[in-house]
Amino acid sequence: MAEVTLLGFWPSPFVYRVIWALKLKGVEYEYVEEDVVYNKSDRLLEYNPVHKKVPVLVHAGKPIAESAVILEYIEETWPHNPLLPKDPHQRALARFWTKFGEDKSIALCTFFITEGEEQVKATKEAQENLRILEEHGLGNKKFFGGDEIGMADFEFGWLNLWLPVMEQIAGVKVMEAESFPRLHAWIQRFKELPTIKQNLPDHSAMLTYFKDRRAFFLASAKS
Amino acid sequence: MSGETVKLLGHWASPFALRVIWALKLKEIEYEYVGEDLPNKSPLLLEYNPVHKKIPVLVHGGKPIAESLVILEYLDEAWKHNPILPDDPYERAQARFWARFVDEKCMPSIMSAFTKKGEEKEKAAKEARENFKILESGLGKKQFFGGESVGFVDIAAGWIGLWTRMVEEIADVNIIDTAMMPLLESWFQRVLQVPILKECLPPQDKVLERFKGFHKFLTGGSS
């Protein structure tokens, strides 16, 4: 068995956070695709019995689940090319914004699984949170991590590809460039980084997958 | 750095503020406590936590940090004395995993059991029991989640047994099931026997009155 294995699911932004961290640090790993929607493997159920979700990082046989926990583990185990700054207060800010991203993920994505009035309301709520993120989280920095990317940049990395795909399929623009100029500028910088550029899911496969998911969520909401 | 003043904005009944007090006491850090009169948020709170406008907020040398678990990590990094997280990266990952589990799974299901009625209440209570059973697997046969002495998870969750008992009494539900979770139940007792933790607990009769008030307001008085 490889020293480092990542159990993942190709359209998951949570999984990509871990991929980006491993790639940034040049950590060799074996990637194992899990069919989390229809057929979770025994291996996944053994390695993450609590949540039965991906990503799971397995290092020397020991599993770690939850992307934010995995990122901290990767940072501590392979400290070069750091994901967190040295200063404790700056580290606390990175963790604060990472948590903000986790806590607001439903608010930011509900527009995708709703329609009509509900979708209008959900879009507004997403925009309020993006505004807070842009003003307080990113500010005038180059990246959330400062001059270099870090943990918080990976937390919001989904805004660069997943969000536009979701917007396209849901037929609504949540993050207009004119309304969120700093976030847009950050996205342009983020997606040009080799670590990110070379490690993104296939765009057309994403469109197909997310089209399916929206149909599924809308149908479930009706039943 | 340790020479700079430390201030904690908290609320006497908040278990999240209690986490930070416990950590400050265990690490023997001198601090000034500022009690917020919620829901009347002070200008200081709004200035120090503009994003969430919530306590606890730690202010160190004039710089604020919000979110209780982020604060705990900060305290451990800024003051090396009496660490609350273990040294080993895998053990640290486990501690972070279980603290998040308490916040993301245990707390919401307990709150649901507290605020819902009838069948929904029973369903929430069942989920809360199952979550405690899962939490117990993180404790195992250890004295504390931290091993021989209290650590990150003990500080994050040590109050939860007491609070849950209050929820059980007020909402007339059963969540702590001795037969189902004997190890966790004895930890609920043991952790609050630790002198530093015990002496910081807010007056339980006052907390109970406060909860009763909330329950009446949220459910219209019936269960």
Chai-1 contact restraints between the chains, C-beta under 6 A:
chainA,res_idxA,chainB,res_idxB,connection_type,confidence,min_distance_angstrom,max_distance_angstrom,comment,restraint_id
A,V50,B,I134,contact,1.0,0.0,6.0,A-B,restraint_1
A,K62,B,Y90,contact,1.0,0.0,6.0,A-B,restraint_2
A,I64,B,A93,contact,1.0,0.0,6.0,A-B,restraint_3
A,E66,B,F97,contact,1.0,0.0,6.0,A-B,restraint_4
A,V69,B,A93,contact,1.0,0.0,6.0,A-B,restraint_5
A,V69,B,R96,contact,1.0,0.0,6.0,A-B,restraint_6
A,V69,B,F97,contact,1.0,0.0,6.0,A-B,restraint_7
A,Y73,B,P89,contact,1.0,0.0,6.0,A-B,restraint_8
A,Y73,B,A93,contact,1.0,0.0,6.0,A-B,restraint_9
A,E76,B,P89,contact,1.0,0.0,6.0,A-B,restraint_10
A,T77,B,P89,contact,1.0,0.0,6.0,A-B,restraint_11
A,P88,B,Y74,contact,1.0,0.0,6.0,A-B,restraint_12
A,P88,B,E77,contact,1.0,0.0,6.0,A-B,restraint_13
A,P88,B,A78,contact,1.0,0.0,6.0,A-B,restraint_14
A,H89,B,K63,contact,1.0,0.0,6.0,A-B,restraint_15
A,A92,B,I65,contact,1.0,0.0,6.0,A-B,restraint_16
A,A92,B,V70,contact,1.0,0.0,6.0,A-B,restraint_17
A,A92,B,Y74,contact,1.0,0.0,6.0,A-B,restraint_18
A,R95,B,V70,contact,1.0,0.0,6.0,A-B,restraint_19
A,F96,B,E67,contact,1.0,0.0,6.0,A-B,restraint_20
A,F96,B,V70,contact,1.0,0.0,6.0,A-B,restraint_21
A,K99,B,E67,contact,1.0,0.0,6.0,A-B,restraint_22
A,I132,B,V51,contact,1.0,0.0,6.0,A-B,restraint_23
A,H136,B,V51,contact,1.0,0.0,6.0,A-B,restraint_24
